[in-house]
Amino acid sequence: MHRHDVVVVGAGLAGQRAALAAVEAGKDVAIVSKLHPLRSHSGAAQGGINAAVGAEDSVDTHIYDTVKGSDYLGDQDAIEFFCRSAGPTVVEMEHFGTIFSRGSDGQLASRPFGGQGFPRTIYAADRTGLALLQALYERLGTESFTLYEEWDLTRIVVGEGRVQGIIAFDRRHGDFAGIAAKSVVIATGPAGRVYGRTTNAHSCTGDGIAAAYRAGALLKDMEFVQFHPTALLESGILITEGARGEGGILKNVNGERFMSKYAPHVLDLASRDVVSRAIWTEVKEGRGFPGGYVHLELMHLGRERIESRLQEICDFCRNFAGVDPVTQPIPIMPGQHYMMGGVGTNIRGETNIPGLFAAGEAACVSIHGANRLGGNSLLETLVFGKEAGIHAAAHAEKASTTEIPNGLVEEETALIRGMSERKDGEEPQHLRAEMQATMDELVGIYRHPNDLTEALRRIRALQTRYQSVRVVDRSSIYNINLTDALETGHMLDLAEVIVIGAIARTESRGAHARVDFPRRDDVNWMKHTMARRTATGPELSYAPVAFTRWEPKERVY
């Protein structure tokens, strides 16, 4: 048995920032991660972090752009707090050692990003997430904390009406262990691998979201799944929005800059949902290139600008697509990129379970509403990671010492070890592949009611088959087959919540586009979807959207 005041599950930007805040509050803190912290998916974020720090920009404009980008489903009190925290957060990260790109005047360099009225996206070439992650890890390394590296979360333990800790599997030694805690922060990132074509790392399997859901936490707005407009055609690797921010343009097979039809004012820098639907429409109406894709052109920007500001993009295109963006167009199609939904929290990171907190993409505050603006996700990890850490520490200060009964660890061990004792049954990789194919085919950019109904049938059939999942590898040390099985179970639970929410929401808003309900319905659907786990599947309820200054209106770009 291990014991700490605060346990943070996940070691990306949100998890590290939460841990740092809790350590600074004087608490005994542990981080549990299935990866080395510097391999966290935060490091894959490329384009930048938003902050209204320029003399001509304003925080109010950032707030409005975020509210509008959310298709008015974002909670405006949370958005105001978020945007007002942006400048101090960026300055803090620079003081921690983040090497941001700078302009000729020595000031922080910024570039335009989609859906924003001002070029406020501060960047470190096209490796912004990695630059932030390295700086924060170095800062956290000056403090005293415990790191459980290469541990898989299997259960959040709740008893007597509050969190008591977690149970996790130590891959290195092959043991299950209880980690008692007064507060638990979920910062495990997204569940993008529910889809097959995704920009997310293979580690993005929604473990913390699913564990919170199974423990009784409410999941919020899970039907809103963002597709990034520009992912490399075959690999699905992300081509940052910064490429269009630097002046890149989208063209169809006829050589037309087609975004003039869909967003005549801002063209290629419309919000992500608008651009993704435009690309999808061009291809489906026969204006895509053979094989189904469009081109992103950077050639007109010149070699020096492309190779200095988009270094990683050059490497990706050359190594994974055989294309040199300096001289050739990049073949792209949208790919799943971000989950606007997650574990429902307030601004402090608190969930409906006392002692359980969440931050980053695993959480839904909600600041992104129905559609996230590029550059707001890195900011979210830092702003709300810090808040979750502060308030997890405050909760631990008042909470009594907790224990995890040995019987629970033994029960969890027997349940999961049983997968290895089956002589026949389903192999997890087959279930995962079928789930991903279902989500890609039936729960994509445009959603048809018959497709969603069929998707739900298939996902529930896969859940039934998962009950006899078999782990072929019998080893106890670094059993990746077991990890695969655990992750597949998490994703099947979350896929069901996504589909159920999409069936119920009979409107089109942001990233949720119903072909049978093509318009936004503010009368009936200006509300958040809340999902609670029951024995028969997700039970939906709804919560109001918080408004402060901006009334909903038509969203045009």
VENRA-V514898 format. One record per residue. N is the residue number from 1. RES is the residue in one small letter. SS is DSSP state (a for helix, b for strand, c for the rest). PHI is phi in degrees with one decimal (none if undefined). NEAR is the number of other ideal C-beta (glycine too) atoms within 8 Angstrom. Layout:
n,res,ss,phi,near
N,RES,SS,PHI,NEAR
N,RES,SS,PHI,NEAR
//
This chain:
n,res,ss,phi,near
1,m,c,none,9
2,h,b,-110.1,10
3,r,b,-145.9,7
4,h,b,-145.8,12
5,d,b,-70.7,11
6,v,b,-127.7,19
7,v,b,-114.1,15
8,v,b,-104.7,18
9,v,b,-101.4,17
10,g,c,116.0,18
11,a,c,-123.6,14
12,g,c,-80.0,16
13,l,a,-60.9,16
14,a,a,-64.3,21
15,g,a,-65.8,21
16,q,a,-65.4,16
17,r,a,-69.2,15
18,a,a,-65.1,19
19,a,a,-62.8,16
20,l,a,-62.3,14
21,a,a,-63.3,15
22,a,a,-70.8,19
23,v,a,-63.8,13
24,e,a,-63.9,7
25,a,c,-83.9,11
26,g,c,88.1,5
27,k,c,-96.9,11
28,d,c,-79.5,7
29,v,b,-118.5,14
30,a,b,-127.3,15
31,i,b,-111.7,17
32,v,b,-111.9,13
33,s,b,-143.7,16
34,k,c,-84.2,10
35,l,c,-131.0,10
36,h,c,-62.5,8
37,p,a,-50.8,15
38,l,a,-78.6,8
39,r,a,-99.0,7
40,s,c,-63.1,16
41,h,a,-67.1,11
42,s,a,-55.4,14
43,g,a,-68.9,11
44,a,a,-85.9,10
45,a,c,-67.3,11
46,q,c,-107.8,12
47,g,c,-73.0,15
48,g,c,155.5,16
49,i,b,-130.8,14
50,n,b,-82.4,15
51,a,c,-163.7,12
52,a,c,-84.7,14
53,v,c,-111.6,12
54,g,c,-73.9,9
55,a,c,-62.2,3
56,e,c,-92.2,4
57,d,c,-90.9,10
58,s,c,-147.8,6
59,v,a,-62.2,10
60,d,a,-60.6,6
61,t,a,-67.0,11
62,h,a,-61.3,17
63,i,a,-60.0,12
64,y,a,-62.0,10
65,d,a,-59.6,13
66,t,a,-71.5,16
67,v,a,-61.7,13
68,k,a,-63.5,11
69,g,a,-60.0,15
70,s,c,-73.9,17
71,d,c,56.0,13
72,y,c,66.6,14
73,l,c,-94.7,14
74,g,c,-71.1,15
75,d,c,-77.6,11
76,q,a,-70.3,13
77,d,a,-66.8,9
78,a,a,-67.7,14
79,i,a,-64.0,14
80,e,a,-63.6,10
81,f,a,-59.4,10
82,f,a,-59.5,16
83,c,a,-69.8,12
84,r,a,-72.2,8
85,s,c,-85.4,10
86,a,a,-64.5,16
87,g,a,-58.0,11
88,p,a,-59.1,7
89,t,a,-67.6,13
90,v,a,-64.4,15
91,v,a,-62.4,9
92,e,a,-59.9,8
93,m,a,-67.4,13
94,e,a,-66.7,10
95,h,a,-67.1,6
96,f,c,-73.2,10
97,g,c,117.6,9
98,t,c,-67.0,10
99,i,c,-95.2,6
100,f,c,-79.9,13
101,s,c,-67.8,8
102,r,b,-131.4,7
103,g,c,-82.1,7
104,s,c,-65.1,3
105,d,c,-87.5,4
106,g,c,88.1,5
107,q,c,-79.9,6
108,l,b,-56.0,11
109,a,c,-77.7,10
110,s,b,-140.7,11
111,r,b,-133.5,13
112,p,c,-69.3,8
113,f,c,-131.9,18
114,g,c,-60.3,15
115,g,c,75.3,15
116,q,c,-121.5,16
117,g,c,-87.8,5
118,f,c,-153.4,12
119,p,c,-75.3,10
120,r,c,-109.2,15
121,t,b,-88.6,17
122,i,b,-80.7,14
123,y,c,-143.0,15
124,a,c,-123.1,12
125,a,c,49.5,11
126,d,c,-121.5,14
127,r,c,-131.1,10
128,t,a,-63.6,17
129,g,a,-59.7,13
130,l,a,-66.2,11
131,a,a,-62.5,12
132,l,a,-66.4,17
133,l,a,-63.0,16
134,q,a,-65.7,10
135,a,a,-65.5,13
136,l,a,-68.3,14
137,y,a,-64.8,11
138,e,a,-65.1,10
139,r,a,-66.0,10
140,l,a,-63.9,12
141,g,c,-66.3,6
142,t,c,-82.7,5
143,e,c,-106.6,8
144,s,c,-99.9,3
145,f,c,-155.1,10
146,t,b,-105.7,9
147,l,b,-114.7,9
148,y,b,-98.6,12
149,e,b,-94.7,9
150,e,c,64.2,9
151,w,b,-117.1,12
152,d,b,-99.6,10
153,l,b,-68.9,15
154,t,b,-117.1,11
155,r,b,-155.6,11
156,i,b,-96.8,13
157,v,b,-91.9,13
158,v,b,-123.0,11
159,g,b,-155.0,6
160,e,c,55.9,4
161,g,c,78.2,5
162,r,b,-153.9,10
163,v,b,-68.5,16
164,q,b,-119.5,13
165,g,b,141.6,13
166,i,b,-138.1,15
167,i,b,-118.2,15
168,a,b,-141.9,13
169,f,b,-106.8,12
170,d,b,-86.4,12
171,r,c,-60.5,13
172,r,c,-66.9,7
173,h,c,-111.7,7
174,g,c,77.0,9
175,d,b,-115.0,7
176,f,b,-94.7,11
177,a,b,-144.9,10
178,g,b,-91.3,13
179,i,b,-122.6,17
180,a,b,-73.1,13
181,a,b,-155.9,18
182,k,b,-78.9,12
183,s,b,-134.7,17
184,v,b,-126.6,16
185,v,b,-112.1,20
186,i,b,-91.6,18
187,a,c,-141.4,21
188,t,c,-91.1,12
189,g,c,78.9,15
190,p,c,-89.2,12
191,a,c,-122.2,13
192,g,a,-60.9,13
193,r,a,-75.0,14
194,v,a,-59.9,13
195,y,c,-98.1,12
196,g,c,-83.3,8
197,r,c,-93.3,8
198,t,b,-145.9,12
199,t,c,-83.7,12
200,n,c,-76.8,11
201,a,c,-66.3,6
202,h,c,-64.6,6
203,s,c,-82.0,10
204,c,c,-85.4,13
205,t,c,-117.2,11
206,g,c,66.9,16
207,d,a,-58.0,14
208,g,a,-69.1,16
209,i,a,-62.8,16
210,a,a,-65.8,14
211,a,a,-63.7,16
212,a,a,-64.3,17
213,y,a,-59.9,14
214,r,a,-67.5,10
215,a,a,-84.1,13
216,g,c,110.8,8
217,a,c,-74.3,13
218,l,c,-83.2,10
219,l,b,-95.5,18
220,k,b,-121.8,15
221,d,c,55.3,15
222,m,c,-72.1,14
223,e,c,-71.3,12
224,f,c,-91.3,17
225,v,b,-117.3,14
226,q,b,-89.3,14
227,f,b,-108.6,14
228,h,b,-78.2,15
229,p,b,-63.0,12
230,t,b,-120.4,14
231,a,b,-119.7,16
232,l,b,-53.8,15
233,l,c,-54.1,10
234,e,c,-88.1,6
235,s,c,-84.7,8
236,g,c,77.5,9
237,i,c,-66.3,9
238,l,b,-65.9,12
239,i,c,-109.2,13
240,t,c,-51.4,12
241,e,c,-59.6,14
242,g,a,-60.1,16
243,a,a,-64.4,15
244,r,a,-78.1,14
245,g,a,-63.4,16
246,e,c,-80.6,13
247,g,c,121.1,8
248,g,c,-64.8,12
249,i,b,-129.9,12
250,l,b,-98.6,17
251,k,b,-136.4,11
252,n,c,-94.8,13
253,v,c,-64.4,7
254,n,c,-85.6,5
255,g,c,78.6,5
256,e,c,-86.5,8
257,r,c,-83.4,9
258,f,c,-68.5,13
259,m,a,-65.2,13
260,s,a,-63.9,9
261,k,a,-81.4,6
262,y,a,-104.0,12
263,a,c,-145.3,15
264,p,c,-62.9,6
265,h,c,-86.8,6
266,v,c,-115.2,9
267,l,a,55.1,11
268,d,a,-68.9,13
269,l,a,-104.7,13
270,a,c,-71.7,14
271,s,c,-66.8,12
272,r,a,-62.7,18
273,d,a,-65.4,14
274,v,a,-65.4,12
275,v,a,-67.5,16
276,s,a,-62.4,14
277,r,a,-65.1,12
278,a,a,-62.7,15
279,i,a,-62.3,14
280,w,a,-58.8,11
281,t,a,-65.1,9
282,e,a,-57.9,12
283,v,a,-68.8,13
284,k,a,-67.3,7
285,e,c,-93.0,6
286,g,c,90.1,5
287,r,c,-105.8,10
288,g,c,-91.1,13
289,f,b,-77.5,10
290,p,c,-53.0,4
291,g,c,102.9,6
292,g,c,84.8,7
293,y,b,-163.7,11
294,v,b,-126.1,16
295,h,b,-107.1,12
296,l,b,-108.2,14
297,e,b,-105.3,11
298,l,c,-118.7,14
299,m,a,-53.5,9
300,h,a,-69.0,7
301,l,a,-78.3,9
302,g,c,91.4,6
303,r,a,-57.5,6
304,e,a,-60.3,6
305,r,a,-68.1,9
306,i,a,-63.6,15
307,e,a,-76.8,10
308,s,a,-88.5,8
309,r,a,-101.1,12
310,l,c,-130.5,16
311,q,a,-61.6,11
312,e,a,-67.6,11
313,i,a,-63.4,14
314,c,a,-58.8,13
315,d,a,-62.4,8
316,f,a,-60.3,12
317,c,a,-64.8,14
318,r,a,-70.7,10
319,n,a,-85.2,6
320,f,a,-110.3,10
321,a,a,-125.9,13
322,g,c,64.7,4
323,v,c,-123.2,10
324,d,c,-100.5,8
325,p,c,-64.7,14
326,v,c,-70.0,10
327,t,c,-124.2,5
328,q,c,-133.7,8
329,p,c,-71.5,10
330,i,b,-99.0,16
331,p,b,-77.7,12
332,i,b,-136.1,15
333,m,b,-149.7,11
334,p,b,-60.8,12
335,g,b,-140.2,13
336,q,b,-55.4,15
337,h,b,-134.6,13
338,y,b,-152.3,13
339,m,b,-107.1,13
340,m,c,-69.0,17
341,g,c,-84.1,14
342,g,b,168.9,16
343,v,b,-67.6,17
344,g,b,-66.7,14
345,t,c,-136.5,16
346,n,c,-98.5,7
347,i,c,-60.3,10
348,r,c,-83.1,10
349,g,c,84.3,18
350,e,b,-76.2,8
351,t,c,-103.7,13
352,n,c,-77.4,6
353,i,c,-105.8,12
354,p,b,-54.7,7
355,g,c,90.4,13
356,l,b,-103.9,16
357,f,b,-124.1,18
358,a,b,-149.4,18
359,a,c,-155.8,20
360,g,a,78.6,16
361,e,a,-69.0,12
362,a,a,-71.2,18
363,a,b,-108.6,17
364,c,b,-134.3,13
365,v,c,-77.4,12
366,s,c,-116.6,14
367,i,c,-105.7,13
368,h,c,-92.7,17
369,g,c,57.4,18
370,a,c,-92.7,14
371,n,c,-162.8,16
372,r,c,-91.3,12
373,l,c,-81.7,16
374,g,c,-59.1,13
375,g,c,91.6,15
376,n,a,-89.2,13
377,s,a,-76.4,11
378,l,a,-61.2,15
379,l,a,-62.7,16
380,e,a,-59.1,15
381,t,a,-58.9,17
382,l,a,-79.3,15
383,v,a,-65.0,13
384,f,a,-87.5,17
385,g,a,-62.7,18
386,k,a,-61.5,13
387,e,a,-61.7,13
388,a,a,-62.3,20
389,g,a,-64.7,20
390,i,a,-59.2,12
391,h,a,-82.0,12
392,a,a,-65.4,17
393,a,a,-65.5,16
394,a,a,-64.5,9
395,h,a,-66.2,13
396,a,a,-64.3,14
397,e,a,-60.9,8
398,k,a,-96.7,5
399,a,c,-79.5,10
400,s,c,-82.7,4
401,t,c,-62.0,6
402,t,c,-111.4,11
403,e,c,-133.7,7
404,i,c,-108.6,14
405,p,c,-56.5,6
406,n,a,-57.5,8
407,g,a,-60.0,6
408,l,a,-68.7,12
409,v,a,-65.2,13
410,e,a,-64.6,8
411,e,a,-64.0,8
412,e,a,-64.9,12
413,t,a,-61.5,9
414,a,a,-63.7,8
415,l,a,-61.3,7
416,i,a,-81.1,12
417,r,a,-62.5,8
418,g,a,-60.8,8
419,m,a,-61.8,11
420,s,a,-84.1,10
421,e,a,-91.3,6
422,r,c,-72.5,10
423,k,c,-87.4,4
424,d,c,-147.0,4
425,g,c,143.1,8
426,e,b,-81.4,10
427,e,b,-90.2,9
428,p,a,-60.9,13
429,q,a,-66.3,8
430,h,a,-71.6,8
431,l,a,-62.8,15
432,r,a,-62.5,13
433,a,a,-62.0,9
434,e,a,-67.9,10
435,m,a,-60.9,15
436,q,a,-62.9,12
437,a,a,-63.6,9
438,t,a,-63.4,14
439,m,a,-67.3,16
440,d,a,-61.2,11
441,e,a,-77.5,7
442,l,a,-115.9,12
443,v,c,-130.0,13
444,g,c,-104.9,9
445,i,c,-65.3,8
446,y,b,-108.0,8
447,r,b,-122.1,12
448,h,c,-105.4,10
449,p,a,-58.8,9
450,n,a,-65.5,6
451,d,a,-63.8,11
452,l,a,-64.8,14
453,t,a,-62.7,9
454,e,a,-66.7,9
455,a,a,-60.5,13
456,l,a,-63.0,12
457,r,a,-60.8,8
458,r,a,-66.9,11
459,i,a,-63.4,14
460,r,a,-68.8,10
461,a,a,-65.9,8
462,l,a,-66.1,13
463,q,a,-62.3,11
464,t,a,-65.1,7
465,r,a,-65.7,10
466,y,a,-63.8,12
467,q,c,-61.7,6
468,s,c,-113.8,8
469,v,b,-63.2,15
470,r,b,-124.1,11
471,v,c,-99.6,13
472,v,c,-71.6,6
473,d,c,-71.0,9
474,r,c,-94.4,5
475,s,c,-70.8,7
476,s,c,-100.7,6
477,i,c,-108.0,8
478,y,c,48.6,6
479,n,c,-85.4,12
480,i,a,-70.7,7
481,n,a,-62.5,10
482,l,a,-67.9,13
483,t,a,-57.5,12
484,d,a,-59.5,11
485,a,a,-65.6,12
486,l,a,-61.6,13
487,e,a,-62.9,13
488,t,a,-62.6,16
489,g,a,-62.1,11
490,h,a,-60.1,15
491,m,a,-68.5,16
492,l,a,-63.2,14
493,d,a,-59.9,13
494,l,a,-73.1,16
495,a,a,-59.5,13
496,e,a,-61.4,14
497,v,a,-64.3,13
498,i,a,-58.4,15
499,v,a,-68.8,13
500,i,a,-58.9,13
501,g,a,-64.6,16
502,a,a,-68.9,13
503,i,a,-65.6,10
504,a,a,-70.5,9
505,r,c,-81.9,12
506,t,c,-91.6,9
507,e,c,-159.6,12
508,s,c,-113.4,9
509,r,b,-150.3,12
510,g,c,56.6,12
511,a,c,-76.7,13
512,h,b,-96.3,14
513,a,b,-116.1,11
514,r,b,-92.1,14
515,v,c,-68.2,8
516,d,c,-88.1,7
517,f,b,-133.9,9
518,p,c,-75.5,7
519,r,c,-113.6,6
520,r,c,-72.2,8
521,d,c,-121.5,10
522,d,a,-71.8,8
523,v,a,-67.6,5
524,n,a,-103.6,7
525,w,a,-128.1,11
526,m,c,-81.3,9
527,k,b,-161.2,8
528,h,b,-87.6,12
529,t,b,-85.8,14
530,m,b,-118.2,12
531,a,b,-119.2,15
532,r,b,-115.4,10
533,r,b,-76.4,9
534,t,b,-131.5,7
535,a,c,-65.5,2
536,t,c,-107.1,3
537,g,b,119.0,7
538,p,b,-65.7,12
539,e,b,-105.8,8
540,l,b,-93.3,10
541,s,b,-139.4,6
542,y,b,-137.8,8
543,a,b,-131.6,9
544,p,b,-70.5,6
545,v,c,-87.9,12
546,a,c,-84.9,8
547,f,c,-114.5,7
548,t,c,-123.3,7
549,r,c,-121.0,4
550,w,c,-113.9,10
551,e,c,-82.0,4
552,p,c,-62.0,6
553,k,c,-147.4,5
554,e,c,-61.3,3
555,r,c,-99.3,8
556,v,c,-128.3,5
557,y,c,-129.6,10
//
